[in-house]
Amino acid sequence: MNLTTKELSLLEDQLGYEQVLTKKYRAFASQCTDAQLKIKCNQIADKHQQHFNTLMGYLQ
């Protein structure tokens, strides 16, 4: 599949967003004292990491 320059640019932006969200939720999880909240933050971070991995798959 050949992506246009615009599509590649949008994909690059989205990859960046997913990386930022993953890092933020990992940071939130590390600061949580509530176990349930920590688990939820890690679950959300995992989901954004999955999104990142899926998007990267389009580039391979």
Backbone as numpy.savetxt, mean C-alpha at the origin, in Angstrom:
# Nx Ny Nz CAx CAy CAz Cx Cy Cz
0.90 -6.42 -22.41 0.05 -5.25 -22.41 0.95 -4.01 -22.41
0.71 -3.13 -23.35 1.45 -1.88 -23.42 0.64 -0.76 -22.77
1.27 -0.08 -21.83 0.60 1.02 -21.13 1.05 2.34 -21.74
0.13 3.28 -21.77 0.47 4.61 -22.27 1.30 5.35 -21.22
1.89 6.44 -21.62 2.67 7.26 -20.70 1.79 7.75 -19.55
0.58 8.14 -19.88 -0.37 8.61 -18.85 -0.68 7.49 -17.86
-0.94 6.29 -18.37 -1.25 5.15 -17.51 -0.06 4.80 -16.62
1.13 4.85 -17.17 2.33 4.57 -16.38 2.51 5.62 -15.27
2.23 6.86 -15.60 2.34 7.94 -14.61 1.33 7.74 -13.48
0.11 7.40 -13.84 -0.92 7.16 -12.83 -0.59 5.94 -11.97
-0.06 4.93 -12.60 0.34 3.72 -11.88 1.47 4.03 -10.91
2.42 4.83 -11.34 3.52 5.24 -10.47 3.00 6.03 -9.26
2.07 6.95 -9.51 1.46 7.71 -8.42 0.77 6.78 -7.42
-0.02 5.85 -7.95 -0.77 4.95 -7.07 0.17 4.06 -6.27
1.26 3.61 -6.88 2.25 2.81 -6.16 2.80 3.60 -4.98
3.07 4.87 -5.22 3.57 5.74 -4.15 2.56 5.88 -3.03
1.29 6.06 -3.38 0.23 6.19 -2.37 0.14 4.92 -1.52
0.20 3.78 -2.19 0.09 2.51 -1.46 1.29 2.31 -0.52
2.47 2.71 -0.96 3.66 2.62 -0.09 3.51 3.49 1.14
3.05 4.72 0.92 2.87 5.66 2.04 1.85 5.11 3.04
0.73 4.62 2.53 -0.31 4.09 3.42 0.19 2.88 4.20
0.94 2.00 3.54 1.48 0.84 4.23 2.40 1.29 5.37
3.28 2.22 5.09 4.22 2.71 6.11 3.49 3.40 7.26
2.48 4.20 6.93 1.74 4.92 7.97 1.01 3.96 8.90
0.33 2.97 8.32 -0.41 2.03 9.16 0.52 1.14 9.97
1.71 0.81 9.45 2.70 0.07 10.24 3.17 0.94 11.41
3.39 2.23 11.14 3.80 3.15 12.20 2.69 3.28 13.25
1.44 3.41 12.80 0.32 3.49 13.74 0.28 2.24 14.60
0.43 1.08 13.97 0.38 -0.19 14.69 1.47 -0.26 15.75
2.65 0.23 15.42 3.77 0.16 16.37 3.54 1.06 17.58
2.68 2.06 17.43 2.41 2.98 18.53 1.17 2.60 19.34
0.41 1.66 18.85 -0.83 1.27 19.53 -0.54 0.49 20.81
-1.29 0.81 21.83 -1.23 0.03 23.07 -2.40 -0.93 23.15
-3.45 -0.65 22.40 -4.62 -1.52 22.35 -4.36 -2.64 21.34
-4.45 -3.88 21.78 -4.12 -5.03 20.93 -5.02 -5.13 19.71
-6.30 -4.89 19.88 -7.23 -4.99 18.76 -6.96 -3.92 17.71
-6.67 -2.73 18.17 -6.36 -1.63 17.26 -5.05 -1.90 16.51
-4.08 -2.46 17.20 -2.80 -2.82 16.60 -3.02 -3.85 15.49
-3.84 -4.86 15.76 -4.15 -5.89 14.77 -4.84 -5.27 13.56
-5.80 -4.39 13.79 -6.54 -3.76 12.71 -5.61 -2.91 11.84
-4.72 -2.16 12.46 -3.77 -1.34 11.70 -2.86 -2.22 10.85
-2.42 -3.32 11.39 -1.58 -4.24 10.63 -2.35 -4.89 9.49
-3.62 -5.18 9.71 -4.46 -5.75 8.64 -4.62 -4.74 7.49
-4.84 -3.50 7.85 -4.98 -2.45 6.83 -3.66 -2.28 6.08
-2.55 -2.29 6.80 -1.24 -2.18 6.16 -1.02 -3.36 5.20
-1.40 -4.55 5.62 -1.27 -5.73 4.76 -2.09 -5.58 3.48
-3.28 -5.02 3.60 -4.15 -4.83 2.44 -3.51 -3.84 1.45
-2.93 -2.77 1.97 -2.27 -1.80 1.08 -1.02 -2.41 0.46
-0.34 -3.28 1.18 0.82 -3.97 0.60 0.36 -4.89 -0.53
-0.79 -5.54 -0.35 -1.34 -6.38 -1.42 -1.68 -5.54 -2.65
-2.26 -4.36 -2.42 -2.57 -3.46 -3.53 -1.28 -3.10 -4.27
-0.24 -2.76 -3.51 1.05 -2.40 -4.10 1.58 -3.56 -4.95
1.54 -4.77 -4.40 2.05 -5.94 -5.11 1.25 -6.20 -6.39
-0.06 -6.02 -6.32 -0.90 -6.21 -7.50 -0.54 -5.20 -8.59
-0.39 -3.95 -8.19 -0.02 -2.91 -9.16 1.34 -3.19 -9.77
2.28 -3.64 -8.96 3.62 -3.97 -9.47 3.53 -5.10 -10.50
2.58 -5.99 -10.31 2.38 -7.08 -11.26 2.06 -6.59 -12.65
1.40 -5.43 -12.74 1.07 -4.87 -14.05 2.31 -4.38 -14.79
3.38 -4.14 -14.06 4.62 -3.64 -14.68 5.55 -4.76 -15.12
5.24 -5.96 -14.72 6.11 -7.09 -15.06 5.65 -7.83 -16.29
